[in-house]
Amino acid sequence: MPATLSQKLRINDHLIPVKNLDKVFWPSEGLTKGDVMEYYISIWPYLAPHLKDRPLSLVRYPEGIEGSFFYQKNFPDPPPWVETLPLTSKDRRINYVMANNLETLVWAVNLGCIEVHP
């Protein structure tokens, strides 16, 4: 999935903006963000039953697997086609992402998410 700038990827009825697909996420293997995205797209039929209807914690690696990372649970303003589940924890409302469609998973990878935890 070569791209050096930004583009839009059509999945089902949605155009997902993606960028920096040539960014190296695994230096030792030479794998890029685009490679990770292609991998998740290819395994979606097998992964979907395990993610469906489950709130996710996403681990974001903006600079790749060897860079710093952070966990993100709350997504207050995702695109309209990303389903969220609002839950209250310690008097705080958290909008968890639900990866009920491939578009959401691709959107998450574009944010630098390498790991998803249901």
C-alpha positions in Angstrom: 0.0 0.0 0.0 2.5 2.7 -1.1 1.8 6.2 -0.1 4.1 9.0 0.9 1.7 11.8 1.5 -1.9 11.3 2.4 -4.8 9.7 0.6 -8.2 8.3 1.2 -8.9 4.6 1.4 -12.5 3.5 0.5 -13.8 0.7 2.7 -17.4 -0.2 2.2 -19.2 3.1 2.0 -16.6 5.2 3.9 -13.6 7.2 2.8 -10.9 6.9 5.5 -8.2 9.5 5.4 -4.8 7.8 5.8 -1.4 9.3 5.9 2.3 8.5 6.3 1.8 4.9 5.2 5.5 4.7 4.4 6.4 5.5 8.0 8.6 2.7 9.4 6.9 1.0 12.3 9.3 -2.0 12.7 12.8 -0.8 11.8 14.4 -4.3 12.3 11.9 -5.8 9.8 11.4 -2.7 7.6 7.6 -2.9 8.1 5.6 0.3 7.6 2.3 1.7 8.8 0.9 0.7 5.5 2.1 -2.9 6.1 0.4 -3.0 9.5 -2.8 -1.6 7.8 -2.6 -4.3 5.1 -2.1 -7.0 7.7 -5.1 -5.9 9.8 -7.2 -5.7 6.6 -6.2 -9.2 5.6 -7.0 -10.8 9.0 -10.2 -8.8 9.6 -12.5 -11.8 8.8 -10.8 -13.8 11.6 -10.3 -10.9 14.0 -13.8 -9.4 13.7 -15.7 -12.0 15.9 -13.2 -11.3 18.7 -13.6 -7.5 18.6 -17.3 -7.2 17.8 -19.3 -5.4 20.5 -16.4 -5.1 22.9 -15.0 -1.8 24.1 -11.3 -1.4 23.2 -8.2 0.1 24.8 -5.9 1.1 22.0 -2.1 1.3 22.3 -0.7 4.1 20.1 2.9 4.0 18.8 3.2 7.3 16.8 6.9 6.7 16.1 6.8 3.0 15.6 7.3 0.0 17.9 10.7 1.2 19.2 9.3 4.7 20.1 7.3 5.9 23.0 3.7 4.6 23.2 0.6 5.4 25.2 -2.8 3.8 25.9 -5.9 5.5 24.8 -9.4 4.6 25.9 -11.4 7.8 25.5 -12.3 9.0 22.1 -14.6 12.0 22.5 -14.8 13.0 18.8 -14.3 10.0 16.4 -15.7 10.0 12.9 -19.4 9.5 12.8 -19.1 5.9 11.5 -16.9 4.8 14.5 -19.2 3.3 17.1 -18.4 4.2 20.7 -19.7 2.9 24.0 -19.9 5.4 26.8 -19.0 3.9 30.2 -18.5 5.6 33.5 -15.4 4.9 35.5 -14.6 6.7 38.8 -17.1 9.5 38.1 -15.7 10.0 34.6 -17.4 9.2 31.3 -15.2 7.3 28.8 -16.2 6.8 25.2 -14.6 3.5 24.3 -14.2 2.6 20.6 -16.0 -0.4 19.3 -14.3 -2.0 16.3 -17.5 -3.4 14.8 -16.4 -2.7 11.3 -13.1 -2.8 9.3 -13.3 1.0 8.8 -12.8 1.6 12.5 -9.8 -0.7 12.7 -8.1 1.0 9.7 -8.9 4.4 11.3 -7.2 3.2 14.5 -4.1 2.0 12.7 -3.8 5.3 10.9 -3.7 6.9 14.4 -0.6 4.7 15.1 -2.4 1.9 16.9 -0.5 -1.3 16.6 -2.2 -3.0 19.5 -5.9 -3.3 20.3 -7.1 -4.7 23.6 -10.8 -5.8 23.9 
